[in-house]
């Protein structure tokens, strides 16, 4: 099997040399075991880095027989970088494994993914069985998000990020998805191909720091929910009926108090109610606005990414295609 390992990179110059060495050792081992062919390769996708990540990829391309590279013209985002890599080489390999450049995912699981593929599985997910290496906030925020996704009806693999194997057949089916709001963890389970999982034990980064900030995590979470579920809008309707019921009870109470000549206390509770209901209304408008905004982005149908440079080795001759 000709394997391609696709790895998105954003300002990963500190960790990239160590990652290239570890992946090179892995490729040599898999080739020696005759699990993959000798023309298998590693594709690094530079997602508009501001450091010398692309210079390092270019250098490794000239010195390492496995390294290939794609340089995106601007920072397009993690999901777009993965998609760019997979779609560019989907016809140049038999299967793709995606893994982040920091290699916190378990490299030992890659051989098991290849074995599961040989058994007939088109999709193999790396499922995190231990996240002890992740910071406390990131670990618990991720677990909460996965549970929330399930409650809202989003079809996804629990505790799976973007460490997975896709066969050429699955890649071809994935290429038909043209949506702009990319959330691969939700799209790939929709392909319907035969799938399984392998255990993924997260390890600490060997250098640098994670580029996935809390804001980026929240943005991905919003994409993951609003791109695959309309339940938040349904919940808004439920909240509306709840407040209608509360207002009915308050009306009955006011009428009763008026008829009995009771004092209707008022200013503090009235103001609190106004602020609370006002905040709920704004929150509801914001949720609906998220869906409208996504429609706006999808209708424009802009390209997901722009490839500036593609470094690829065709046989013994290396080409730099602009």
Buried (B, 14 or more C-beta within 10 A) or exposed (E): BBBBBBBBBBBBBBBBBBBBEEBBEBBEBBBEEEBBEEBBBBBBBBBBBEBEBBEBBBBBBEEBEBBBBBBBEEBBBBBBBBBBBBBBBBEBBBBBBBBBBBBBBBBEBBBBBBEBBEEEBBBBBBBBEEBEEBEEEBBEBBBEBBEEBEEBEBBBBEBBBBBBBBBBBBBEBBEEEEEBBBBBBBBBBEBEBBBBBBEBBBBEBBEBEBBBEEEEBEEBBBBBBBBBBEBBBEEBEEBEEEBEEEEEEEEEEEEEEEEEEEEEEEEEEEEEBEEEEEEBBEEBEEBEEBBEEBEEEBEEEEEBBEBBBBBBBEEEEEEEEE
